[in-house]
Amino acid sequence: MSEPTLGKACPDSSTFPCDATPLESVAFALAAGGVGLFMSMFLTRKVRNEELVKRMRMTLTDTAFWILFYVSCITHLTSLISPHFTDFTSLDYYNDPSNNYNYFYYNIKKKQQLKVMPRGNDLMNSISDKIKSGARSFLVTEYSYLARFVGVASIVLFLLYFFQPNSTEKLDGLRYAGCFLVGAFLSASAGWNGMVVATDANVKTTQAADKGRGLNDALQVAFTGGAVMGFMVVSLGLLGVSIMYYLVGLGYEDNATDKEILTYSADALAAFGFGASSIALFARVAGGIYTKAADVGADLVGKIEMDIPEDDPRNPAVIADNVGDNVGDVAGMGADLFESFVGSIIATIVLADEDVVGVMLPFWIAGSGIIASAIGYFFVGIHSGTATQKELLGALHKGTMIASVLELIFAAVIIFILFKGRQKVGWSIFGCIAIGLTSGVLIGQSTEYFTSYSHWPTRSIVNAGETGPATVVIQGLGIGKISTVIPVLILSVTILLCNHLSGLYGISMSAVGMLSTLGLTLATDCYGPIADNAGGIAEMADLDDHVRETTDALDALGNTTAATGKGFAIGSAVLTALSLLAAFKTKAEIDIVDITEPTVLTGALIGGMLPFLFAALTMLSVQKAAGAIIVEVRRQFEEIPGLREGTAEADSDRCVAISTKSSCEEMILPGLYAILSPLIIGFIIGAKALTGLLAGSIISGMMLAVSMSNSGGAWDNAKKYIEIEGAMGGKGTDIHKACVVGDTVGDPYKDTSGPALNILIKLMSIIALTIAPSIAGTEEWELWYWGLIPLIVLILGNYFVYRMYWKTTTKPGDAAGPIVSPSANLSSVV
C-alpha cells in the first residue's frame, strides 16, 4: 500500500490548526454532539411528553412560521418590482404540502402537530405497555449480566496497563479502564434510551394510522421514533470519544511532547472502542436470539399449525415477538452502529501519524454529519395519505440524499479550513470521504434490489413456492449468495481508490465518511420495528382493516429499510475493521505480513473459521430457544380453555420470561469465542498470526453476513409480497405457506447470525488494537504463557455453558424441571 500523505507535514506549527490543543481539536465535535443530543431530546419530547409540549410558548414551528412570514413581507415588496416573486406573497403558499420548495417548512409543522397526537384507546395502551415492560425487563436482565463482564474486563485492563504501561506512567491502567467503562456505559445508554422511545412510538403510530391522515402521519411518527435512536447513537458516541480523547491526554509528565501525548491518547481510546464493542456484541446476539426465538415460535404454531393471522392476540408468543423487535432491531442495531461510528474515528486517529490536523478531521467530519442529518430529517415524508412502496422508499431516500449532499458541502468547507498550505493533501482526503459516502449509498441500493419485493430476486422466491417450501429455501439461499458480488466490488473499488488517494488514512476516512450521516441512516432502520409493532397492536386491538393495511405497508417498507440498514452496517463494519486492522499493524510494529508464513496462514484459517462457528452457535441457540417457545405455545392452546376460540386470555408473560432467560444464557458462548480468540492467538503465537486471524475473519465474515442477511430479507419480503399485494392467490394458499416456511428459516439468518457477524469482526479488531502495545516488538511464541490464561478460560467456559445450558434446559411449562435439549448432541461438538 502507498504511504499515508499525512504526518509531520503541517506547514506552520505556530498557527491554527497546526498548533491546535486537544481541546481545540474536539471543540467542534463537542458542539455538534450537543446539537445531536438536543435533537434526540427534541424528538423524544415529540414522541412522549404531550403535556409539556402544549405548554411550550415558542416551538420550532412558530420560529419557522415567523421567519417565513418576514420572508413573505419582503417578497411582497419585491413583487412590486418583479412579478417573478408574486407566488410567494400568499401565506397559503407555505401551507401547501404539494409545493416542493417549501416542503421543509411543511414537515416541521406536521411533525410539531404530531407531538400532541393521542396514544389510542385503553386496549391499545395496555398492549403497548406490555411490550414496553417486556423490553425493559429484558434489558435489565441483559445489563445485569453485562455489568459483571464489564467490571471484570475493566479490572483486567487496569492491571495489564498498570504493570505494563504504554507510556512511562502507571496511570495508563486508569486511563484504559476508564475509557473501557465509559465506552460500555454510553453504548448501553444509547440502546436503552432508543428502545424506550421506540416502545412509546409504536402505539402512536397505530393511532396515527387510525385517526390521523393515514400513511403520511403514521410514517412521520414511526420515523421520528427511529430518529431518536439515530441521533442518540451519534451524539453520545461523538461526545464520549471527544471528551475521553481530551481527558486521557491529561496528567502526563512535563517532559512528554505533544505528539507523544497524542499517540498515548489514541492508544487509550482503543479501550473505549473495546467497551462499546463488548456491549454491541452481547446486545446484538442476545437481542437477536430473543426476537427470533419468539418470532419463529409464534409463526410456526400460529400460522402453520393453528392457521391464525400474524399478531393474533390468541397467540401467547405475540407480545414476546413484538418485544424482540425492539430489543433486537432497535437496541441491538443501535449498539452495532455505535461501535462502528466510534471505531472508525479511533482508527483514523491512530493512522493520522501524529498529524494534529489528521486527528482533528474525523471529529469535525463526524460532527458536521450530525448537523446534516438533523436538517435531512425534516425532509422525510410523503405528500398524501396513500403511496406505493416505491414512493415510500423515495420519501426516506429524500432525507438521506439531502443529508449526504449537505455533508459533502460541509466536508469541503472543513477541508478548505484545515488544510491551508497543503490543499492537494486535503482534497485527496475529501475524495475518500466522498467515496465512502457514495459507497454506503450504493451498498444500500444493492441490498434494496435483492430484498425488496419490487424487484426480481424476491419475486423469484415467490415463484419458487409453486413447487413447495424446499425450492423456496433453495432459491433464497442462491439469492443471498449472489448478492455478495456487488457489495464486494463496491468495497474493493473504495479500498483501492482511497489507498491511491491517501493511503491507509484515506481508507479509514472513507469509513468515517460512510458513517457521517448515521443519525439519519439509523433512523430509517429503527423505524421498521416501530411500524411492525404498530401493526401488531392494530391486530391485537382489533382495529379496522384500513389501519392494518396502512401498518402493513409501513412494515413492508420497514423490512426493506432494515435489510438496507443491515447491508450498510456490514459495509461500514468491513471498512471500520480494515481501518482497525491497519491501526493494529502500525501499533504492533509489523512491517510486512507474508501470507505464506505458516503462522500467518494458520491465523488466517482460524479467522476464516470463526464467523462460521459464531453463526452456527447463534443459529443453534435460536433453534433451542424457539423450541421452548413452541412447546409453551402448544401447551397453552391445549390447556387453557377457550384460548383457541378467543374467549380466554393467553399468558404472554410466560413466553417473555422464556425468551429473556434463554437469550441471556445463550449469548455467553459466542461472546467467549469473540473476545478470547484474538487474545489466545496474539499472546500464544504472536502479532503476525493475529494479523492473519483478523484478515481471515473480515473476509469470511463479510461474505457470510451479506449472504445471510439478504437471504433472510428476501424470504421475509417474499411472504409480504403475497400478503400485501395478493400475489399468487394471496394468503392461505400453499405457496403462501411455503413462503412462511422460508421466512421462518430466514428469521435467524437476517436478525441474529448475519448482523452479529459485523460485531464479531470489529470486536476482534478493536481487541487486537487494545493489546497491540503489549505484544509490539515481541518474537513469535515469546508470550505463550500469557495466552494460556484466556485459553483456559475458554475451555472452562465451554464446559460450564455445556453443563448448565446446553445439556439440559428449562422445561417450558415448569421453571424447575430439566428436559434434554434437542441440540445437546450438536453442542457437544463444541
Residue pairs with C-beta under 8 A, 6 or more apart in sequence:
1 499
1 503
1 504
2 499
2 500
2 503
3 503
4 351
4 353
4 502
4 503
4 504
4 505
4 506
5 425
5 428
5 429
5 502
5 503
5 505
5 506
6 352
6 353
6 355
6 357
6 358
6 425
6 502
6 505
7 352
7 353
7 354
7 355
7 358
8 353
8 354
8 355
9 355
9 422
9 425
10 18
10 355
10 356
10 357
10 422
11 18
11 420
11 421
11 422
12 18
12 421
13 19
16 24
17 24
17 356
17 357
17 360
17 417
17 418
18 356
18 357
19 356
20 356
20 357
20 360
22 245
22 246
22 249
22 261
22 262
22 265
23 246
25 245
25 356
25 359
25 360
25 363
26 242
26 243
26 245
26 246
26 360
26 363
28 363
28 364
28 367
29 238
29 239
29 242
29 363
29 364
29 366
29 367
30 239
30 242
30 243
31 367
32 238
32 366
32 367
32 368
32 370
32 371
33 234
33 235
33 236
33 238
33 239
33 242
33 367
33 370
34 235
34 239
35 235
35 370
35 371
35 374
36 231
36 232
36 234
36 235
36 238
36 370
36 373
36 374
36 519
37 231
37 232
37 235
37 236
37 239
39 227
39 231
39 235
39 370
39 374
39 377
39 519
40 193
40 227
40 228
40 231
40 232
40 235
42 60
43 197
43 224
43 225
43 227
43 228
43 231
44 193
44 197
44 228
45 52
45 53
45 115
46 53
46 111
46 112
46 114
46 115
46 224
47 115
47 197
47 200
47 201
47 204
47 221
47 224
47 225
47 228
48 197
48 200
50 115
50 116
50 117
50 118
53 59
53 115
53 116
54 116
59 112
60 108
60 112
61 108
61 109
61 112
61 113
64 105
64 108
64 109
65 94
65 105
65 109
68 91
68 94
68 102
68 105
69 91
71 88
72 88
72 89
72 90
72 91
72 93
72 94
75 85
75 88
75 89
76 88
76 89
78 85
79 85
79 86
79 88
79 89
87 93
93 99
93 102
94 102
94 105
94 106
95 106
95 109
96 102
96 106
97 103
97 106
97 110
97 383
98 383
99 106
103 379
103 381
104 378
104 379
106 381
107 220
107 378
107 379
107 380
107 381
108 378
110 216
110 217
110 220
110 381
111 220
111 224
111 378
114 204
114 208
114 212
114 217
114 220
114 221
114 224
117 204
117 207
117 208
117 211
117 212
117 217
117 221
118 207
118 211
119 125
119 128
119 203
119 204
119 207
120 128
120 203
120 204
120 206
120 207
120 210
120 537
120 541
121 541
123 540
123 541
124 203
124 206
124 207
124 537
124 541
124 543
125 203
127 203
127 319
127 536
127 537
127 540
127 541
128 199
128 200
128 202
128 203
128 533
128 537
130 319
130 652
131 199
131 202
131 319
131 322
131 323
131 326
131 533
131 537
132 196
132 199
132 200
134 319
134 320
134 323
134 653
134 656
134 660
135 195
135 196
135 199
135 323
135 326
135 327
135 331
136 196
137 656
137 660
138 287
138 290
138 323
138 327
138 656
138 659
138 660
138 663
139 191
139 192
139 195
139 327
139 331
141 660
141 661
141 664
142 282
142 283
142 286
142 287
142 327
142 663
142 664
142 667
143 188
143 192
145 282
145 664
145 667
146 184
146 188
146 278
146 279
146 282
149 278
149 282
149 671
150 180
150 181
150 184
150 275
150 278
150 279
153 180
153 274
153 275
153 278
154 177
154 180
154 181
155 177
157 173
157 176
157 177
157 180
157 271
157 274
157 770
158 173
158 174
158 176
158 177
159 173
160 173
160 176
160 774
161 172
161 173
161 175
161 176
161 177
162 170
162 172
162 173
162 174
163 173
164 774
165 171
165 172
165 173
166 172
166 264
166 267
166 268
166 773
167 252
167 256
167 260
167 264
168 253
169 251
169 252
169 253
171 251
172 264
172 268
175 248
175 268
175 271
176 268
176 271
176 770
177 271
178 244
178 247
178 248
179 244
179 248
179 268
179 269
179 270
179 271
179 272
179 275
180 271
180 272
180 274
180 275
181 275
182 240
182 244
182 272
182 275
183 240
183 244
183 271
183 272
183 273
183 274
183 275
183 276
183 279
183 342
184 275
184 276
184 278
184 279
185 275
186 236
186 237
186 240
186 276
186 338
187 275
187 276
187 279
187 280
187 283
187 335
187 338
187 339
188 279
188 283
188 335
189 236
190 229
190 232
190 233
190 236
190 237
190 334
190 335
190 338
191 279
191 283
191 330
191 331
191 332
191 334
191 335
191 338
192 331
193 228
193 229
193 232
194 228
194 229
194 232
194 233
194 330
194 331
194 334
194 526
195 229
195 326
195 327
195 330
195 331
195 334
197 225
197 228
197 229
198 225
198 226
198 228
198 229
198 326
198 330
198 526
198 529
198 530
198 533
199 326
199 533
200 225
201 221
201 222
201 224
201 225
201 226
201 228
201 530
202 225
202 322
202 530
202 533
202 534
202 537
203 534
203 537
204 221
204 225
205 218
205 221
205 222
205 225
205 530
205 531
205 533
205 534
205 551
205 554
206 218
206 534
206 535
206 537
206 538
206 541
206 543
206 547
206 551
208 217
208 218
208 220
208 221
209 215
209 217
209 218
209 534
209 538
209 547
209 550
209 551
209 554
210 538
210 543
210 544
210 547
212 218
212 221
213 385
214 385
214 386
214 550
215 382
215 384
215 385
215 386
215 387
215 392
215 550
215 553
215 554
216 381
216 382
216 383
216 384
216 385
216 387
217 385
218 531
218 534
218 550
218 551
218 554
219 380
219 381
219 382
219 392
219 395
219 554
220 380
220 381
221 530
222 527
222 530
222 531
222 534
222 554
222 558
223 380
223 396
223 523
223 524
223 527
225 526
225 527
225 530
226 330
226 522
226 523
226 524
226 525
226 526
226 527
226 528
226 530
227 377
227 519
227 520
227 523
227 526
227 527
229 330
229 334
229 522
229 523
229 526
230 373
230 518
230 519
230 520
230 521
230 522
230 523
230 526
231 370
231 373
231 374
231 519
231 523
232 334
233 334
233 337
233 338
233 341
233 518
233 519
233 522
234 341
234 366
234 369
234 370
234 373
234 518
234 519
234 522
235 370
235 519
236 338
237 276
237 338
237 341
237 342
238 341
238 345
238 363
238 366
238 367
238 370
240 272
240 342
241 269
241 272
241 342
241 345
241 346
242 363
244 268
244 269
244 272
245 265
245 266
245 269
245 349
245 363
248 264
248 265
248 268
248 269
249 261
249 262
249 264
249 265
252 260
252 261
252 264
256 264
258 356
259 354
262 354
262 356
262 359
263 354
266 346
266 349
266 350
266 352
266 359
267 350
267 587
267 772
267 773
269 346
269 349
270 346
270 350
270 583
270 766
270 769
270 770
270 772
271 770
272 342
272 346
273 339
273 342
273 343
273 346
273 580
273 766
273 769
273 770
274 763
274 766
274 767
274 770
276 335
276 338
276 339
276 342
276 343
277 339
277 343
277 759
277 762
277 763
277 766
277 767
278 675
278 763
279 335
280 332
280 335
280 336
280 338
280 339
280 759
280 762
280 763
281 670
281 671
281 674
281 675
281 756
281 759
281 760
281 763
282 667
282 671
283 331
283 332
283 335
283 336
284 328
284 332
284 333
284 335
284 336
284 755
284 756
284 758
284 759
285 618
285 666
285 667
285 670
285 671
285 752
285 756
285 759
286 327
286 663
286 664
286 666
286 667
287 324
287 327
287 328
287 329
287 331
287 332
287 663
288 328
288 332
288 618
288 622
288 748
288 751
288 752
288 753
288 755
288 756
289 618
289 621
289 622
289 625
289 662
289 663
289 666
289 667
289 752
290 320
290 323
290 324
290 327
290 328
290 625
290 659
290 660
290 662
290 663
291 321
291 323
291 324
291 325
291 327
291 328
291 329
291 751
291 752
292 324
292 328
292 622
292 626
292 747
292 748
292 751
292 752
293 324
293 622
293 625
293 626
293 628
293 629
293 658
293 659
293 662
293 663
294 317
294 320
294 321
294 323
294 324
294 626
294 629
294 655
294 659
295 321
295 324
295 747
295 751
296 622
296 626
296 629
296 630
296 744
296 747
296 748
297 317
297 320
297 626
297 628
297 629
297 630
297 632
297 633
297 655
298 310
298 315
298 317
298 318
298 320
298 321
298 629
298 633
299 310
299 740
299 743
299 744
299 747
300 626
300 630
300 744
301 315
301 317
301 630
301 633
301 634
301 637
302 308
302 309
302 310
302 312
302 315
302 317
302 318
302 633
303 309
303 310
303 737
303 740
304 737
304 740
304 741
305 634
306 314
306 315
306 637
306 644
307 732
308 314
308 315
309 539
310 539
311 318
311 321
311 322
311 535
311 536
311 539
311 540
312 318
312 539
312 540
313 539
313 540
313 542
313 646
313 650
314 643
314 644
314 646
314 650
315 633
315 650
316 632
316 633
316 636
316 650
316 651
316 652
316 654
316 655
317 629
317 632
317 633
317 652
317 655
318 536
318 540
318 650
318 652
319 652
319 653
319 655
319 656
320 629
320 652
320 655
320 656
320 658
320 659
321 536
322 532
322 533
322 536
322 537
323 656
323 659
324 659
325 529
325 532
325 533
326 529
326 533
328 529
328 751
328 752
329 525
329 526
329 528
329 529
329 562
329 751
330 526
330 529
330 530
332 755
333 522
333 525
333 526
333 565
333 569
333 755
334 522
334 526
336 569
336 573
336 755
336 758
336 759
337 515
337 518
337 522
337 569
337 572
339 759
339 762
339 763
339 766
340 511
340 515
340 518
340 569
340 572
340 573
340 576
340 758
340 762
341 366
341 515
341 518
343 576
343 577
343 579
343 580
343 762
343 765
343 766
344 362
344 508
344 511
344 512
344 514
344 515
344 572
344 575
344 576
344 579
345 362
345 363
345 366
345 512
346 580
346 583
346 766
346 769
347 508
347 511
347 576
347 579
347 580
347 582
347 583
347 769
348 358
348 361
348 362
348 505
348 508
348 509
348 511
348 512
348 579
349 358
349 359
349 362
350 583
350 586
350 587
350 769
351 358
351 504
351 505
351 508
351 579
351 582
351 583
351 586
352 358
352 359
352 361
352 505
353 505
357 418
357 419
358 505
360 418
361 414
361 418
361 429
361 509
362 508
362 509
362 512
364 414
364 418
365 407
365 411
365 414
365 433
365 509
365 512
365 513
365 516
366 512
366 515
366 516
368 407
368 410
368 411
368 414
368 516
369 403
369 407
369 410
369 515
369 516
369 517
369 518
369 519
370 519
371 406
371 410
372 403
372 404
372 406
372 407
372 410
372 516
372 517
373 403
373 517
373 518
373 519
373 520
373 521
374 519
375 402
375 403
375 406
376 399
376 400
376 401
376 402
376 403
376 404
376 406
376 517
376 520
377 399
377 403
377 519
377 520
377 523
378 399
379 398
379 399
379 402
380 395
380 396
380 398
380 399
381 395
382 391
382 392
382 395
387 395
387 553
389 452
389 453
389 454
389 553
389 556
389 557
389 560
390 454
392 553
392 554
392 557
393 448
393 452
393 557
393 560
393 561
396 524
396 527
396 557
396 561
399 520
399 524
400 441
400 517
400 520
400 521
400 524
401 441
403 517
403 520
404 437
404 441
404 517
407 437
407 513
407 516
407 517
408 433
408 434
408 437
411 430
411 433
411 434
411 513
411 516
412 430
415 426
415 427
415 429
415 430
416 423
416 426
418 426
419 425
419 426
419 427
419 429
425 502
428 501
428 502
428 506
429 501
429 502
429 505
429 506
429 509
431 497
431 498
431 501
431 502
431 506
432 497
432 498
432 501
432 502
432 506
432 507
432 509
432 510
432 513
433 509
433 510
433 512
433 513
433 516
434 513
435 494
435 497
435 498
435 510
435 513
436 494
436 498
436 509
436 510
436 511
436 512
436 513
436 514
436 516
436 575
437 513
437 514
437 516
437 517
439 490
439 491
439 493
439 494
439 510
439 514
439 571
440 513
440 514
440 515
440 521
440 568
440 571
440 572
442 486
442 490
443 486
443 487
443 490
443 491
443 567
443 568
443 570
443 571
444 564
444 565
444 567
444 568
445 564
446 483
446 486
446 487
446 490
446 567
447 483
447 487
447 563
447 564
447 566
447 567
447 568
447 709
447 710
447 713
448 455
448 560
448 563
448 564
449 455
449 457
450 457
450 458
450 479
450 480
450 483
450 563
450 710
450 713
450 714
451 457
451 458
451 559
451 560
451 563
451 564
451 710
451 713
451 714
451 716
451 717
452 458
452 560
452 563
452 717
453 459
453 462
453 556
453 717
453 718
453 720
453 721
453 725
457 479
457 483
457 714
458 479
458 714
458 717
458 718
458 721
459 718
459 721
459 727
460 475
460 479
461 472
461 475
461 476
461 479
461 714
461 715
461 718
461 739
461 742
462 718
462 721
462 722
462 727
462 728
462 735
462 739
463 728
464 471
464 472
464 474
464 475
465 471
465 472
465 718
465 728
465 734
465 735
465 736
465 738
465 739
465 742
466 728
466 735
468 734
468 738
469 737
469 738
469 741
469 742
471 738
472 715
472 718
472 738
472 739
472 741
472 742
473 741
473 742
473 745
476 711
476 714
476 715
476 718
476 742
476 745
476 746
477 711
479 710
479 711
479 714
480 706
480 707
480 708
480 709
480 710
480 711
480 712
480 714
480 749
481 707
481 711
483 706
483 707
483 710
483 711
484 702
484 703
484 706
484 707
487 567
487 570
487 571
487 702
487 706
488 702
488 703
490 571
491 571
491 574
491 575
491 702
494 507
494 510
494 575
495 507
495 575
495 578
498 506
498 507
498 509
498 510
499 506
499 507
502 509
504 579
504 582
504 586
507 575
507 578
507 579
507 582
508 575
508 579
508 582
508 583
510 575
511 572
511 575
511 576
511 578
511 579
514 568
514 571
514 572
514 575
515 572
515 576
521 565
521 568
522 565
524 561
524 564
524 565
525 561
525 562
525 564
525 565
525 566
525 568
527 558
527 561
528 555
528 557
528 558
528 559
528 561
528 562
528 565
529 558
529 562
530 558
531 551
531 554
531 555
531 557
531 558
532 555
532 558
534 551
534 554
534 555
535 548
535 551
535 552
535 554
535 555
538 547
538 548
538 551
539 548
552 720
552 723
552 724
553 724
555 720
556 717
556 720
556 724
559 713
559 716
559 717
559 720
560 713
560 717
562 713
562 750
563 709
563 710
563 712
563 713
563 716
563 717
563 750
566 709
566 713
566 750
566 754
566 755
567 706
567 709
567 710
569 755
569 758
570 702
570 705
570 706
570 709
570 757
570 758
573 702
573 705
573 758
573 759
573 761
573 762
574 698
574 702
574 761
576 762
576 765
577 694
577 698
577 761
577 762
577 765
578 698
580 762
580 765
580 766
580 768
580 769
581 691
581 694
581 695
581 698
581 765
581 768
583 769
584 690
584 691
584 694
584 765
584 768
584 769
584 772
585 593
585 691
587 769
587 772
587 773
587 776
588 687
588 690
588 691
588 768
588 772
588 775
588 776
589 687
589 776
589 777
590 687
590 688
590 691
593 600
593 688
593 691
593 692
594 600
595 601
595 604
595 692
597 688
599 685
599 686
599 688
599 689
599 692
599 780
600 688
600 689
600 691
600 692
601 692
602 685
602 689
602 692
603 681
603 685
603 688
603 689
603 690
603 691
603 692
603 693
603 695
603 696
604 692
604 693
604 695
604 696
605 696
606 677
606 681
606 693
606 696
607 692
607 693
607 694
607 695
607 696
607 697
607 698
607 700
607 764
608 696
608 697
608 699
608 700
609 696
609 700
610 673
610 674
610 677
610 693
610 696
610 697
610 700
610 701
610 760
610 764
611 697
611 700
611 701
611 704
611 705
611 757
611 760
611 761
612 700
612 704
613 673
613 830
614 670
614 673
614 674
614 753
614 756
614 757
614 760
615 704
615 708
615 753
615 754
615 756
615 757
617 669
617 670
617 673
617 830
618 666
618 670
618 748
618 752
618 753
618 756
619 748
619 752
619 753
620 823
620 826
620 827
621 662
621 663
621 666
621 667
621 670
621 752
622 747
622 748
622 752
622 753
623 748
623 822
623 823
624 662
624 666
624 806
624 809
624 821
624 822
624 823
625 658
625 659
625 662
625 663
625 666
627 821
627 822
628 658
628 662
628 809
628 810
628 812
629 655
629 658
629 659
629 812
631 812
631 813
632 654
632 655
632 658
632 812
632 813
633 655
635 812
635 813
636 643
636 650
636 651
636 654
637 643
637 644
640 648
640 650
640 651
641 648
642 648
643 649
643 650
658 810
658 812
661 810
662 809
665 801
665 804
665 805
666 805
668 797
668 801
668 805
669 797
669 798
669 801
669 830
670 756
672 793
672 794
672 797
672 798
672 801
673 794
674 759
674 760
674 763
674 764
675 763
675 767
676 790
676 791
676 793
676 794
676 797
677 693
677 764
677 794
678 690
678 693
678 694
678 764
678 767
678 768
678 771
679 767
679 771
679 787
679 790
680 787
680 790
680 791
680 794
681 689
681 690
681 693
681 787
682 689
682 690
682 768
682 771
682 775
682 787
683 771
683 775
683 783
683 784
683 786
683 787
683 790
684 781
684 783
684 784
684 787
684 788
684 791
685 780
685 781
685 784
685 787
686 775
686 778
686 779
686 780
686 781
686 782
686 783
687 772
687 775
687 776
687 778
688 780
689 780
690 768
690 775
693 764
694 761
694 764
694 765
694 768
697 760
697 761
697 764
698 761
698 765
701 757
701 758
701 760
701 761
702 757
702 761
704 754
704 757
705 754
705 755
705 757
705 758
706 754
707 754
708 749
708 750
708 753
708 754
708 757
709 749
709 750
709 754
709 755
710 750
711 746
711 749
711 750
712 746
712 747
712 748
712 749
712 750
712 751
712 754
713 746
713 750
714 746
715 739
715 742
715 743
715 745
715 746
715 749
715 750
716 743
716 746
716 747
716 750
718 739
718 742
718 743
719 736
719 739
719 740
719 742
719 743
721 727
722 728
722 729
722 730
722 731
722 733
722 735
722 736
722 739
723 730
723 731
723 736
728 735
728 736
729 735
729 736
730 736
774 783
775 783
798 830
802 827
802 828
802 830
806 821
806 823
806 824
806 827
806 828
807 820
807 821
807 824
807 827
808 818
808 819
808 820
808 821
808 824
809 818
809 819
809 821
810 817
810 818
811 817
811 818
811 819
821 827
